[in-house]
């Protein structure tokens, strides 16, 4: 039985506060991107967050918490891997198989997509509390864009194998997670449809669909 009080949970949430939610267009050039540049940085050594309550408090501030109670967030947090990524390191490469989603806890990620002429172009930034890569996790399709860390970043990742284990060991939590992902994908499709209507056709690229 989870004995964590609401006040305690709020305290952990305050201590793990992250930045503004979601995705913003790339407006400020913090780190110049060199087209075609390979990953030059290395991810920091992977480690586990010692406090499961802190993980749940961080997840509580994201869209994955939709429909989840505190106990479900504790279970979900335990299923995810904490990772720190150094500035300049690539998190995902365009065209590679998608095996995981990530929740950005802190830092800024830059999205780079190859255009019709084969040139790499910056298409936007991803900020804290955004969920990245859920489409590839669900359908196993290739990454539609590359993502690298513009600043040092921290994230929680869930790969397909961990998702399968979650569904087997905690079907209620796994089902709630899938429902949250389905709602997120549905909302994104509506936004993409709106962008297409305003542009009169063409591609409507969603930054998180990588």
MARPA-353687 format. One record per residue (C-alpha): residue number from 1; residue in three letters; z, x, y. Coordinates in Angstrom, 2 decimals, padded with zeros to 5 digits. Example, Ala and Ser with C-alpha at 12.3 -4.5 7.8 and 13.67 -1.06 7.14 Angstrom:
  num  residuo       zz       xx       yy
    1      ALA   007.80   012.30  -004.50
    2      SER   007.14   013.67  -001.06
***
This chain:
  num  residuo       zz       xx       yy
    1      UNK   000.00   000.00   000.00
    2      UNK  -000.98   001.37   003.41
    3      UNK   002.12   001.58   005.59
    4      UNK   000.38   002.96   008.66
    5      UNK   001.35   000.85   011.64
    6      UNK  -001.17  -000.32   014.26
    7      UNK   000.60   001.81   016.88
    8      UNK   000.35   004.87   014.67
    9      UNK  -003.30   004.22   014.07
   10      UNK  -003.94   003.87   017.77
   11      UNK  -002.16   007.16   018.34
   12      UNK  -004.39   008.93   015.86
   13      UNK  -007.44   007.33   017.43
   14      UNK  -006.36   008.61   020.84
   15      UNK  -005.88   012.11   019.49
   16      UNK  -009.30   012.06   017.84
   17      UNK  -011.17   010.45   020.71
   18      UNK  -014.86   011.29   020.87
   19      UNK  -017.48   010.89   023.55
   20      UNK  -019.63   007.93   024.62
   21      UNK  -021.33   006.08   021.83
   22      UNK  -024.93   006.27   020.76
   23      UNK  -028.15   007.86   021.79
   24      UNK  -029.38   008.82   025.25
   25      UNK  -032.79   010.13   026.35
   26      UNK  -032.93   013.85   026.88
   27      UNK  -032.33   014.24   030.60
   28      UNK  -030.61   017.60   031.10
   29      UNK  -031.93   020.79   029.55
   30      UNK  -028.76   022.44   028.29
   31      UNK  -030.47   024.72   025.80
   32      UNK  -034.21   025.47   025.96
   33      UNK  -036.10   024.57   022.81
   34      UNK  -038.83   026.87   021.57
   35      UNK  -041.53   024.92   019.68
   36      UNK  -041.88   026.00   016.08
   37      UNK  -038.61   027.90   016.23
   38      UNK  -036.77   028.24   012.93
   39      UNK  -033.07   027.77   012.52
   40      UNK  -031.44   030.81   014.05
   41      UNK  -027.82   029.75   013.86
   42      UNK  -025.69   029.29   010.81
   43      UNK  -023.43   026.38   010.05
   44      UNK  -019.77   027.20   010.34
   45      UNK  -017.90   027.38   007.02
   46      UNK  -017.35   023.92   005.64
   47      UNK  -013.75   022.78   005.53
   48      UNK  -011.84   019.61   004.83
   49      UNK  -009.88   017.72   007.46
   50      UNK  -006.30   017.87   006.14
   51      UNK  -005.25   014.49   007.53
   52      UNK  -006.99   011.50   005.95
   53      UNK  -005.53   009.27   008.65
   54      UNK  -007.31   011.30   011.34
   55      UNK  -010.62   010.79   009.54
   56      UNK  -010.06   007.06   009.36
   57      UNK  -009.13   006.98   013.05
   58      UNK  -012.38   008.75   013.94
   59      UNK  -014.45   006.42   011.76
   60      UNK  -012.71   003.45   013.37
   61      UNK  -014.51   004.34   016.61
   62      UNK  -017.98   004.20   015.03
   63      UNK  -020.35   001.45   013.99
   64      UNK  -019.56   002.12   010.32
   65      UNK  -016.18   000.46   010.88
   66      UNK  -017.84  -002.93   011.28
   67      UNK  -016.10  -005.34   008.91
   68      UNK  -013.74  -002.70   007.50
   69      UNK  -009.97  -002.82   007.47
   70      UNK  -007.78   000.26   007.81
   71      UNK  -007.43   000.84   004.06
   72      UNK  -011.22   000.73   003.64
   73      UNK  -011.61   003.33   006.39
   74      UNK  -009.11   005.60   004.64
   75      UNK  -011.15   005.37   001.43
   76      UNK  -014.45   005.92   003.24
   77      UNK  -013.09   008.93   005.11
   78      UNK  -012.01   010.52   001.84
   79      UNK  -015.56   010.09   000.50
   80      UNK  -017.13   011.97   003.39
   81      UNK  -017.42   015.70   004.00
   82      UNK  -016.30   017.24   007.28
   83      UNK  -018.68   019.85   008.67
   84      UNK  -018.88   022.01   011.77
   85      UNK  -022.30   023.17   012.98
   86      UNK  -022.85   026.03   015.40
   87      UNK  -025.15   025.68   018.40
   88      UNK  -028.78   026.33   017.48
   89      UNK  -028.42   025.38   013.80
   90      UNK  -030.71   022.74   012.35
   91      UNK  -028.97   019.81   010.72
   92      UNK  -032.18   018.19   009.42
   93      UNK  -035.79   019.36   009.24
   94      UNK  -038.74   017.00   009.66
   95      UNK  -040.41   016.23   006.33
   96      UNK  -037.53   017.26   004.07
   97      UNK  -036.05   014.69   001.65
   98      UNK  -033.25   012.64   003.16
   99      UNK  -030.04   012.80   001.14
  100      UNK  -027.26   011.94   003.59
  101      UNK  -026.13   010.20   006.72
  102      UNK  -023.88   011.81   009.30
  103      UNK  -021.40   010.52   011.86
  104      UNK  -021.36   012.79   014.90
  105      UNK  -017.74   013.31   015.96
  106      UNK  -018.29   015.74   018.83
  107      UNK  -021.06   017.77   020.41
  108      UNK  -024.69   017.00   021.22
  109      UNK  -027.64   016.99   018.82
  110      UNK  -031.27   017.31   019.91
  111      UNK  -034.09   015.46   018.16
  112      UNK  -037.45   017.22   017.86
  113      UNK  -040.59   015.52   016.51
  114      UNK  -044.02   016.93   015.79
  115      UNK  -046.75   015.16   017.76
  116      UNK  -050.30   014.29   016.71
  117      UNK  -051.48   017.77   017.74
  118      UNK  -048.89   019.52   015.60
  119      UNK  -046.72   020.56   018.53
  120      UNK  -042.93   020.13   018.47
  121      UNK  -041.53   018.06   021.32
  122      UNK  -038.00   017.05   022.29
  123      UNK  -037.66   013.29   022.08
  124      UNK  -033.98   012.80   022.89
  125      UNK  -030.33   013.56   022.32
  126      UNK  -027.67   012.16   020.02
  127      UNK  -024.08   011.93   021.23
  128      UNK  -020.67   011.44   019.67
  129      UNK  -019.97   008.35   017.57
  130      UNK  -023.65   007.94   016.68
  131      UNK  -024.61   007.42   013.04
  132      UNK  -027.63   009.51   012.04
  133      UNK  -029.88   009.38   008.99
  134      UNK  -028.83   006.16   007.27
  135      UNK  -032.43   005.13   006.56
  136      UNK  -033.09   008.32   004.61
  137      UNK  -029.81   007.88   002.72
  138      UNK  -030.78   004.38   001.66
  139      UNK  -034.44   004.90   000.74
  140      UNK  -034.62   008.63   000.04
  141      UNK  -037.62   008.99   002.34
  142      UNK  -038.47   012.23   004.17
  143      UNK  -036.89   013.00   007.52
  144      UNK  -039.08   011.67   010.32
  145      UNK  -037.86   014.29   012.81
  146      UNK  -035.86   017.50   013.04
  147      UNK  -032.33   017.57   014.44
  148      UNK  -030.51   020.65   015.66
  149      UNK  -027.15   021.23   017.34
  150      UNK  -027.60   021.72   021.07
  151      UNK  -023.89   022.50   021.33
  152      UNK  -021.26   023.25   018.68
  153      UNK  -020.84   019.99   016.78
  154      UNK  -018.55   018.38   014.23
  155      UNK  -019.54   015.59   011.88
  156      UNK  -018.64   013.61   008.79
  157      UNK  -021.42   013.42   006.20
  158      UNK  -021.97   011.08   003.25
  159      UNK  -024.65   011.98   000.71
  160      UNK  -026.22   009.72  -001.91
  161      UNK  -024.09   011.01  -004.77
  162      UNK  -020.90   010.36  -002.79
  163      UNK  -022.16   006.87  -001.95
  164      UNK  -022.77   006.15  -005.64
  165      UNK  -019.27   007.36  -006.51
  166      UNK  -017.84   005.21  -003.74
  167      UNK  -019.64   002.12  -005.04
  168      UNK  -018.39   002.79  -008.56
  169      UNK  -014.75   003.58  -007.72
  170      UNK  -014.31   001.28  -004.72
  171      UNK  -017.01  -001.42  -004.90
  172      UNK  -015.39  -003.47  -002.13
  173      UNK  -015.48  -000.57   000.31
  174      UNK  -018.97   000.46  -000.77
  175      UNK  -020.26  -003.07  -000.31
  176      UNK  -018.77  -003.25   003.18
  177      UNK  -020.39   000.06   004.06
  178      UNK  -023.79  -001.15   002.87
  179      UNK  -023.33  -004.34   004.90
  180      UNK  -022.53  -002.27   008.01
  181      UNK  -025.60  -000.11   007.42
  182      UNK  -027.79  -003.19   006.90
  183      UNK  -026.55  -004.66   010.18
  184      UNK  -027.25  -001.37   011.95
  185      UNK  -030.78  -001.13   010.54
  186      UNK  -031.47  -004.77   011.43
  187      UNK  -030.33  -004.23   015.01
  188      UNK  -032.48  -001.12   015.29
  189      UNK  -035.54  -002.97   014.03
  190      UNK  -035.04  -005.64   016.69
  191      UNK  -034.77  -002.95   019.37
  192      UNK  -037.90  -001.21   018.06
  193      UNK  -039.78  -004.52   018.08
  194      UNK  -038.77  -005.01   021.71
  195      UNK  -040.01  -001.54   022.63
  196      UNK  -043.33  -002.20   020.91
  197      UNK  -043.73  -005.47   022.79
  198      UNK  -043.05  -003.78   026.13
  199      UNK  -045.46  -000.94   025.39
  200      UNK  -048.15  -003.17   023.93
  201      UNK  -048.24  -001.33   020.62
  202      UNK  -047.90   002.26   019.49
  203      UNK  -044.98   003.97   017.83
  204      UNK  -041.39   002.95   018.53
  205      UNK  -039.34   005.88   017.30
  206      UNK  -035.60   005.39   016.84
  207      UNK  -033.68   008.64   017.27
  208      UNK  -031.21   007.91   014.47
  209      UNK  -033.95   007.29   011.88
  210      UNK  -034.24   010.94   010.82
***
